[in-house]
Amino acid sequence: MIKLMADSTCDLSDEILEKYDITIAPLTITINGKDYQDRVDIQPNDFYKILGTLEKLPTTAMPSPTTYIDIFEKAIEDGYTEILCINMSSGTSGSYQSAMLSKAMFEEENPDSPVKIHMVDSKSMSHGSGYLLVKSAMLREQGATFQELIDFNETYKTNVKHFLSVDDLDNLIKSGRLSNVSAMIGKILKVKPIMSMRGGKGAIVAKVRGSKKIYTHYIEEFKRRNDFELTDFLIVGYTSDKSKAETLKMKLLQETDFDGVIHIMQMGVSVGTHVGLGALSLYFIETGDRHDGLIYNEMQQLLDKKNDMLAMVSKYKKEAVKRFEEERNRFKKD
């Protein structure tokens, strides 16, 4: 039997965790000197109610190796012989390193154990690793072997596309989750930044003016990038404003050809500490190794405008030719 587990930054809903029997190792959040276990001692809604009032940004700490080992041992007691643990990107958190240490400690203490354990560095944040977990659970239900799940995750983990927009960059800058260059660009331009993962770290890949254009960017990039063979569900994430997620879901259903399941899930306390209030995200699997970045997207927008202009000119040209032919035929009749 294959056990799926992760750290709490996967941000999957309790319903999904229970449905697929996924166990999470909670991160620790320190608020005003007091420690809380993510999704154990404090829940997202309660946290977002106080986040805006805090003078000092909360800090987060990775799960300890013993936390992971406790989950291993419980899984083994329950009859699992293979354990797949999908972790937040090693570029943004120490969870993967802690998980790897726990694996080494377990194997050293149990050299004759037949249990197989594999750790995945998802190169993702929040529902990005959550996407891999749900996809793995679905493949497991379809009969995939442990090695096939490992191969899928290691092959496609960098194809899980993230889009994240925030009301401001302050929390990301203070927590170090955004590169200094990206942060500087966003602050100087005074626009709505849209971020994605590049090399396992968050980076600004587009800039738009106005909240409505965030939806437009998400929709157009989804249509441009989505792998329709592998993306059989979407995850729309939010921190404090669920209405944004509901609006994005509606637009995805109305303005794209996607007809699969769209999950709306709240980002957890650990992730919310860094992205702040009003965040909105989208996750799916993109085709191939697609470029994404400020310069690339600026060039793509210019190319799209050029193509729109050419299409408009072509349309008016055809209409003019049609009117000319009609006038000429009428002249001939006269």
GIQUI-V828557 format. One line per field, one symbol per residue. ss: DSSP state (~ for helix, > for strand, _ for the rest). phi: phi as a letter, one per 30 degrees, with the letter a starting at -180 (. if undefined). psi: psi as a letter, one per 40 degrees, with the letter a starting at -180 (. if undefined). A space follows every 10 residues. Layout:
# GIQUI-V828557
ss=???
phi=???
psi=???
This chain:
# GIQUI-V828557
ss=_>>>>>>~~~ ___~~~~~~_ _>>>>__>>> >__>>>>>__ _>_~~~~~~~ ~_______>> >___~~~~~~ ~~~~~~~___ _>>>>>>___ ____~~~~~~ ~~~~~~~~~_ _____>>>>> >_____~~~~ ~~~~~~~~~~ ~____~~~~~ ~~~~~~~~~> >>>>>____~ ~~~~~__>_~ ~~~~~~~~~_ _>>>>>>>__ >>>>>>>>__ ~~~~~~~~~~ ~~~~~>____ __>>>>>>__ _~~~~~~~~~ ~~~~~_____ >>>>>>__~~ ~~~~~____> >>>>>>____ ___~~~~~~~ ~~~~~~~~~~ ~~~~~~~~~~ ~~~~~~~~~~ ~~~_
phi=.cccbadddd hddeddedec hccccddccc bhiccbdeic cbceeddddc edcddcdecb bdddedddde deddddddjd cbbcccceed dbaceddddd dddddddddb dcdddcbbcc ddhbbhdddd dddddddddd ddjddedddd dddddcedcd dcbbbbdace dddddidbde dddddddddh bddccbcbii bdbdcabbcj dddddddedd ddddcdcddc dcabbccacc bddddddddd ddddcbcdbd dcdcbddddd ddeccididb bbbaccdhcd dalededddd dddddddddd dddddddddd dddddddddd dddd
psi=ihhhiiieed fiidddddde fhhihhihhh hfehhihhed ehidddddde deehdhhiii iiiidddddd dddddddeei ehhhhhiihe eeiedddddd ddddddddeg dehehhhhhh hefiibeddd dddddddddd deeiiddddd dddddedeeh hhhhiidied ddddeeehid ddddddddef ihihiahhfe iiiheihihi ddeddddddd dddddhhedd geiihhiice gddddddddd ddddeiehfa hhhhihiadd dddddaieih ihhihihagh ihiddddddd dddddddddd dddddddddd dddddddddd ddd.
